[in-house]
Amino acid sequence: MLDGMFSFVLLDTRDNSFLVARDAIGITSLYIGWGLDGSIWISSEMKGLNDDCEHFECFPPGHLYSSKNGGFRRWYNPSWFSEAVPSTPYDPIVLRRAFENAVVKRLMTDVPFGVLLSGGLDSSLVASITARHLAETKAAKQWGAQLHSFCVGLEGSPDLKAGKEVADYLGTVHHEFHFTVQDGIDAIEDVIYHVETYDVTTIRASTPMFLMSRKIKSLGVKMVISGEGSDEIFGGYLYFHKAPNKEEFHRETCHKIKALHQYDCLRANKSTSAWGLEARVPFLDKEFINVAMAIDPEWKMIKRDQGRIEKWVLRRAFDDEDHPYLPKHILYRQKEQFSDGVGYSWIDGLKAHAASHVTDKMMRNAKNIFLHNTPTTKEAYYYRMIFERFFPQNSAKLTVPGGPSVACSTAKAVEWDASWSNNLDPSGRAALGVHASAYEAQLSAPLANGNVPVKIFNNVPRMVEVGAPASLTIRS
């Protein structure tokens, strides 16, 4: 019966029995550990268990632990969990109402709050619905009906430009926070300490969010509403373009939702909580997930020849000609992962920094040092070194998932398109042939001398595969 996000321990002092539970998706973080003396430890952070537990692990989302029964039991049992392919016809009005209800539900607050607004589809919809319904809430009477929005990015980044445009359209009080690549690099150790992961994508995205959360809290704001979860529910990541059929598409969305507590939920919860800021995520509302995951996945499939891009069913649901929620080009803006949207040179800068700290010799021996989830890039090696300095226990490294990834994919992306196996990077730009600014050569006819012109991104030449030409000239 409990809704929303939570992690708790309920103690019965009559017999010292206890019950531990975590919310359905794992929006809040929770860990469980066991001591040599038979004790059981519960903490919202791994660092709370480091010194006292022989073994600890993530407390599984949607589960409870009873000391009387001595084990876990899954209390969250929605119909989509079995991964059976649903058949409910797509109804845009039903989907729209379900999401509006999810956002309005999260406007119940007695503290100053705002919305995170990157200018992407998900955060823009959250901001638009919040702006529409804020005036009728108790929060508006207490804090005023003027909505505050927040965006972070490098100077001139895609998100800053789109976020400002949406803020102007909605009439929010907009706050832009700029950071430099060096600001982000300087914060990496703090980010890994607080977010407790060595996953490359998560660290790339957590760093700007961590820096932004500090500034938001300094303004006196204590809660923000964010857009996490949409890409998992609707297959919004660019590798879903390659899904071969609706059955595979649906199963992959189920797997992505079940793993959210290890990725986006972990980032959103810990990057904000590090500064005492609360993040609410309406896309992960239980009722909304039930509605969205019941839609026949044939409707979610990406069919560019029919004008259906990623998350088309969500975009179509809010494409209201009479009372538009957003400008058309924002409503149909291509998916931009947060770590890309804050500025493409952010990831390039991280890679360059890692390369200056990790040698080729270190990489050759990586498999002998890091037996579990062996880093395959210098950037991953660099993060792993920092992580293991803070969390040297074997239990800690086992809490972080691994495997090949393209554009936030699971290993499915390589199954769906084998050509991506040569370009394994979790950035959205690794989705060759899909992302508008992909890491790929823009090849034209060979020049007179047999050389081939190659597109340059942020003045950083990319490794590209070419056919016949014997040499490659980089022309800026």
Disulfide bonds with the S-S distance in Angstrom:
none
